[in-house]
């Protein structure tokens, strides 16, 4: 087949692409890892409560402080800057807290990870049981079509849908109705494909708790005849998720799919300190996927250690989007097109024999 011919991708987790991924060995494959001395990796993987406690205290202080200011100035324009901060802390920074605590690497103490994970899952309208297993699949089969449940931009890209992600409207179109469906009707076939049977009832119970809190919030809003309760619980996903999408979309868009080397399908981007704090260093995304048990606060050290083997990081978010945008436009016509990551001379090359896969080449 010509590299310019369209290859129809089935992103269902129970469809033709799923069957093909299993048959070709892409599912649960062996992935490339940069060589790191065992002693060094053991040190990098060392968990500590200190950094996460510090960051979580600041997280709650900003959350509570901005909420208090928004409530105090409710009904005036002075509430807007407080809601701006509250929205980003609630609707964006909760994603990185959900992510790291879901991995169990943010804190050394397990219950601390579990508590923050549950809180952040609610803020994100994510079923904490379902998404724990969804993310495990994402790491096992990163951007493997038919296996990865967390591919944000599919091919050919739906640019309108990608734009709507910045508004949070898709959470109210898909995530919130999904929670109601899970609470009252149970899991669907795709969710059952990655959630173990023994965990499925817990997923339904978790959805019911989330739905109950949302309904209680709506009842308070109606009783008080005020929009304020909804501005504090639920609606921050509308007005505060833009930063999560701004940083998160860059993780994989425009890059190769169906490969077993994170250097091809993930992107590291240098970011400003504020965005890195909100994002908890997930801008070092190739490094995170290669070594997901390294805590967020150690990722900059890991980056310095292995960057000789990785593609050149994008120097800014603006640079990364300028690189990705033309690729997305080209994928509208040529579904198989992708950005090939160039490795430095010091890197180990892509290995054809790594998983019996041909070295991917971007369509011309």
C-alpha positions as CSV (number, residue, x, y, z in Angstrom):
1,X,0.0,0.0,0.0
2,X,1.3,3.5,-0.8
3,X,2.2,5.5,2.3
4,X,-0.2,8.2,0.9
5,X,-3.2,6.0,0.8
6,X,-5.7,6.3,3.6
7,X,-5.7,3.6,6.3
8,X,-9.0,3.6,8.0
9,X,-8.5,3.5,11.8
10,X,-11.1,1.9,14.1
11,X,-10.6,3.6,17.5
12,X,-13.2,1.4,19.1
13,X,-11.6,-0.8,21.8
14,X,-13.6,-3.8,20.7
15,X,-13.3,-3.5,16.9
16,X,-11.1,-4.4,13.9
17,X,-8.1,-2.3,15.1
18,X,-8.2,-4.1,18.4
19,X,-8.1,-7.5,16.7
20,X,-5.3,-6.4,14.4
21,X,-3.2,-5.0,17.4
22,X,-3.5,-8.3,19.2
23,X,-2.7,-10.4,16.2
24,X,0.4,-8.3,15.2
25,X,1.7,-8.2,18.8
26,X,1.3,-4.5,19.3
27,X,-1.0,-5.1,22.3
28,X,1.0,-5.5,25.5
29,X,4.3,-5.3,23.6
30,X,7.8,-4.8,24.8
31,X,8.8,-1.1,24.6
32,X,12.1,0.6,24.0
33,X,13.8,2.1,27.1
34,X,16.9,4.1,27.3
35,X,19.6,2.4,29.3
36,X,19.9,3.8,32.8
37,X,22.2,2.3,35.5
38,X,20.1,0.3,38.0
39,X,21.4,2.2,41.0
40,X,20.7,5.6,39.4
41,X,17.2,4.5,38.5
42,X,16.5,3.2,42.0
43,X,17.5,6.7,43.3
44,X,15.2,8.4,40.8
45,X,12.3,6.2,41.7
46,X,12.6,7.0,45.4
47,X,9.3,8.3,46.6
48,X,9.0,11.1,49.1
49,X,6.0,12.8,50.9
50,X,7.8,16.2,51.1
51,X,7.5,17.7,47.6
52,X,3.9,16.5,47.2
53,X,2.8,17.7,50.6
54,X,4.4,21.1,49.9
55,X,2.7,21.4,46.5
56,X,-0.6,20.1,47.8
57,X,-0.7,22.6,50.6
58,X,-0.2,25.4,48.0
59,X,-2.8,23.7,45.8
60,X,-5.4,23.7,48.6
61,X,-4.5,27.3,49.7
62,X,-5.0,28.6,46.1
63,X,-8.2,26.6,45.8
64,X,-9.7,27.7,49.1
65,X,-8.4,31.3,48.8
66,X,-9.7,31.8,45.3
67,X,-13.0,30.3,46.2
68,X,-13.3,32.5,49.2
69,X,-12.6,35.6,47.1
70,X,-15.1,34.5,44.4
71,X,-17.8,34.0,47.1
72,X,-17.0,37.3,48.8
73,X,-17.2,39.3,45.5
74,X,-20.0,37.3,44.0
75,X,-22.3,39.6,42.0
76,X,-19.5,42.0,41.1
77,X,-16.8,42.1,38.4
78,X,-14.2,41.6,41.2
79,X,-15.1,37.9,41.4
80,X,-13.8,37.3,37.9
81,X,-10.0,37.1,38.7
82,X,-10.8,34.8,41.6
83,X,-12.9,32.5,39.4
84,X,-10.1,32.6,36.9
85,X,-7.6,31.2,39.4
86,X,-10.1,28.9,41.0
87,X,-11.1,27.5,37.6
88,X,-7.5,26.7,36.6
89,X,-6.7,25.1,40.0
90,X,-10.0,23.1,39.9
91,X,-10.3,22.3,36.2
92,X,-6.7,22.0,35.1
93,X,-4.2,21.4,37.9
94,X,-6.4,18.6,39.2
95,X,-5.5,16.6,36.1
96,X,-1.8,16.3,37.0
97,X,-2.7,15.5,40.6
98,X,-5.1,12.8,39.4
99,X,-2.4,11.5,37.2
100,X,0.5,11.3,39.6
101,X,-1.5,10.1,42.5
102,X,-3.1,7.5,40.2
103,X,0.4,6.2,39.5
104,X,1.0,6.2,43.3
105,X,4.2,8.2,42.9
106,X,3.3,11.7,44.1
107,X,3.5,10.7,47.8
108,X,5.3,7.9,49.5
109,X,2.3,7.4,51.8
110,X,-0.3,5.4,50.0
111,X,-3.4,6.9,51.7
112,X,-2.3,10.4,50.7
113,X,-2.1,9.3,47.0
114,X,-5.6,7.7,47.3
115,X,-7.2,10.8,48.9
116,X,-5.9,13.3,46.4
117,X,-6.7,10.9,43.6
118,X,-10.3,10.6,44.6
119,X,-10.7,14.4,45.0
120,X,-9.0,15.1,41.7
121,X,-11.1,12.4,39.9
122,X,-14.3,14.1,41.0
123,X,-13.0,17.5,39.9
124,X,-12.3,16.1,36.5
125,X,-15.7,14.2,36.1
126,X,-13.7,11.0,35.9
127,X,-14.8,7.7,37.4
128,X,-11.8,7.0,39.7
129,X,-12.0,3.2,39.2
130,X,-12.6,3.3,35.4
131,X,-9.8,5.8,34.8
132,X,-7.2,4.0,36.9
133,X,-7.6,1.0,34.6
134,X,-7.9,3.2,31.5
135,X,-4.6,4.9,32.3
136,X,-2.9,1.6,33.0
137,X,-4.0,0.6,29.4
138,X,-2.7,3.9,28.1
139,X,0.8,3.1,29.4
140,X,0.7,-0.5,28.3
141,X,-0.5,0.3,24.8
142,X,0.4,4.0,24.3
143,X,-1.3,5.4,21.1
144,X,-1.9,1.8,19.9
145,X,-5.2,2.2,17.8
146,X,-7.9,-0.1,19.1
147,X,-6.2,-0.5,22.5
148,X,-5.5,3.0,24.0
149,X,-8.6,4.5,25.5
150,X,-7.0,7.9,25.9
151,X,-6.1,9.0,22.4
152,X,-7.1,12.7,22.5
153,X,-6.9,13.5,18.8
154,X,-7.7,10.7,16.3
155,X,-7.0,10.4,12.6
156,X,-8.2,12.1,10.6
157,X,-8.4,14.8,13.3
158,X,-11.7,16.4,14.2
159,X,-10.4,20.0,14.6
160,X,-13.8,21.3,15.8
161,X,-13.8,18.7,18.6
162,X,-10.2,19.6,19.5
163,X,-11.1,23.3,19.7
164,X,-14.1,22.5,21.9
165,X,-11.8,20.6,24.3
166,X,-10.5,24.0,25.5
167,X,-14.0,25.0,26.6
168,X,-14.7,22.0,28.7
169,X,-18.0,21.5,26.8
170,X,-17.0,17.9,25.9
171,X,-16.9,16.9,29.5
172,X,-20.6,17.9,29.8
173,X,-21.3,16.1,26.5
174,X,-19.5,12.9,27.3
175,X,-18.0,12.6,30.8
176,X,-21.0,13.7,32.9
177,X,-23.5,11.7,30.9
178,X,-21.1,8.8,31.1
179,X,-21.1,9.0,34.9
180,X,-24.9,9.0,34.9
181,X,-25.0,6.0,32.5
182,X,-22.5,4.1,34.7
183,X,-24.5,4.9,37.9
184,X,-27.8,3.8,36.5
185,X,-27.1,1.4,33.7
186,X,-23.6,0.1,34.3
187,X,-20.5,-0.2,32.2
188,X,-20.4,-0.5,28.5
189,X,-18.4,-3.1,26.4
190,X,-15.4,-0.8,25.9
191,X,-15.1,-0.1,29.6
192,X,-15.4,-3.8,30.4
193,X,-12.6,-4.5,27.9
194,X,-10.0,-2.9,30.3
195,X,-11.7,-2.9,33.7
196,X,-11.2,-6.3,35.5
197,X,-14.4,-8.0,36.4
198,X,-13.7,-7.8,40.1
199,X,-13.4,-4.0,39.8
200,X,-16.6,-3.3,37.8
201,X,-19.0,-3.0,40.7
202,X,-16.6,-0.6,42.4
203,X,-16.7,1.5,39.3
204,X,-20.5,1.6,39.3
205,X,-20.5,2.6,43.0
206,X,-18.0,5.4,42.4
207,X,-20.1,6.8,39.6
208,X,-23.1,6.8,41.9
209,X,-21.2,8.8,44.5
210,X,-20.2,11.4,42.0
211,X,-23.7,11.7,40.6
212,X,-25.1,12.1,44.1
213,X,-22.8,15.0,44.8
214,X,-23.6,16.7,41.5
215,X,-27.4,16.3,42.2
216,X,-26.9,17.6,45.7
217,X,-25.1,20.7,44.3
218,X,-27.9,21.3,41.8
219,X,-30.4,21.0,44.6
220,X,-28.6,23.6,46.7
221,X,-28.4,25.9,43.7
222,X,-32.1,25.6,43.1
223,X,-33.0,25.9,46.8
224,X,-30.9,29.1,47.2
225,X,-31.8,30.3,43.7
226,X,-28.2,31.0,43.0
227,X,-25.7,30.0,40.3
228,X,-22.9,30.2,42.8
229,X,-22.9,26.5,44.0
230,X,-22.5,25.4,40.3
231,X,-19.7,27.9,39.7
232,X,-17.8,26.2,42.6
233,X,-18.7,22.5,41.8
234,X,-19.0,21.2,38.3
235,X,-18.8,24.3,36.1
236,X,-15.1,24.9,36.7
237,X,-14.7,22.2,34.1
238,X,-16.1,24.6,31.6
239,X,-14.1,27.7,32.4
240,X,-11.0,26.3,33.9
241,X,-9.9,23.3,31.8
242,X,-8.2,25.3,29.1
243,X,-4.7,25.0,30.6
244,X,-5.0,21.2,31.0
245,X,-5.9,21.0,27.3
246,X,-3.2,23.5,26.3
247,X,-0.5,21.3,27.9
248,X,-2.1,17.9,27.5
249,X,-2.8,18.0,23.8
250,X,0.9,18.3,23.2
251,X,1.7,14.9,24.7
252,X,1.1,13.0,21.5
253,X,-0.7,14.9,18.7
254,X,0.7,14.7,15.3
255,X,3.2,11.9,16.2
256,X,3.4,8.3,15.2
257,X,0.8,5.7,16.3
258,X,1.1,1.9,16.4
259,X,4.8,2.0,17.4
260,X,6.6,0.6,20.4
261,X,9.1,3.4,21.0
262,X,7.9,6.4,23.1
263,X,10.5,8.6,21.4
264,X,8.3,8.4,18.3
265,X,4.8,8.9,19.8
266,X,5.4,11.2,22.8
267,X,6.7,14.8,23.0
268,X,8.8,16.6,25.6
269,X,8.2,20.4,25.8
270,X,10.1,23.0,27.8
271,X,7.6,25.1,29.7
272,X,7.5,28.1,32.1
273,X,7.7,27.4,35.9
274,X,4.0,28.2,36.5
275,X,2.8,25.8,33.8
276,X,5.2,23.2,35.0
277,X,3.8,23.5,38.6
278,X,0.2,23.3,37.3
279,X,1.2,20.3,35.1
280,X,3.5,18.7,37.7
281,X,6.3,18.3,35.2
282,X,4.3,16.1,32.8
283,X,5.9,18.3,30.0
284,X,8.7,15.7,30.3
285,X,6.4,13.3,28.6
286,X,8.8,11.0,26.8
287,X,10.6,10.5,30.1
288,X,7.4,9.8,32.0
289,X,6.2,7.2,29.5
290,X,9.6,5.4,29.4
291,X,9.8,5.3,33.2
292,X,6.3,5.9,34.7
293,X,7.4,5.1,38.2
294,X,9.7,8.0,38.5
295,X,8.0,10.7,40.6
296,X,7.1,14.0,39.0
297,X,9.7,16.0,41.0
298,X,12.5,13.8,39.7
299,X,11.6,14.1,36.0
300,X,13.9,17.1,35.3
301,X,16.8,15.0,36.7
302,X,15.7,12.0,34.5
303,X,15.5,14.3,31.5
304,X,19.1,15.5,32.0
305,X,20.3,11.9,32.4
306,X,18.7,10.5,29.2
307,X,18.3,13.5,26.8
308,X,21.2,12.3,24.7
309,X,19.0,9.4,23.6
310,X,15.8,11.5,23.0
311,X,14.5,13.8,20.3
312,X,15.2,17.5,20.8
313,X,12.5,18.9,23.1
314,X,10.3,21.7,21.8
315,X,11.6,24.9,23.3
316,X,8.1,26.2,24.1
317,X,4.4,25.3,23.8
318,X,4.1,27.9,21.0
319,X,6.9,26.1,19.1
320,X,5.2,22.7,19.7
321,X,1.9,23.9,18.3
322,X,3.5,25.5,15.3
323,X,5.1,22.1,14.6
324,X,1.9,20.1,15.2
325,X,-0.7,22.2,13.5
326,X,0.6,21.6,9.9
327,X,0.7,17.9,10.6
328,X,-2.9,17.9,11.8
329,X,-4.0,19.8,8.6
330,X,-2.2,17.3,6.5
331,X,-3.8,14.3,8.3
332,X,-7.2,15.6,7.2
333,X,-6.2,14.4,3.7
334,X,-3.6,11.8,4.4
335,X,-4.5,9.8,7.5
336,X,-1.2,8.0,7.7
337,X,0.9,11.2,7.8
338,X,2.8,11.9,11.1
339,X,5.7,13.9,12.4
340,X,8.8,11.8,12.6
341,X,11.0,12.6,15.6
342,X,14.6,13.1,14.7
343,X,17.1,11.6,17.2
344,X,20.5,13.1,18.0
345,X,23.7,11.3,16.8
346,X,24.2,10.1,20.4
347,X,20.9,8.2,20.5
348,X,20.3,4.6,19.9
349,X,18.5,4.3,16.5
350,X,14.9,3.0,16.0
351,X,15.3,-0.7,15.9
352,X,13.4,-2.6,13.2
353,X,13.8,-5.8,15.2
354,X,12.6,-4.3,18.5
355,X,9.1,-5.6,18.0
356,X,9.2,-7.0,14.4
357,X,8.1,-3.6,13.2
358,X,9.4,-1.6,10.3
359,X,11.0,1.7,11.1
360,X,8.1,4.2,10.7
361,X,8.6,6.9,8.1
362,X,6.4,9.9,7.8
363,X,4.5,10.2,4.6
364,X,6.0,12.6,2.1
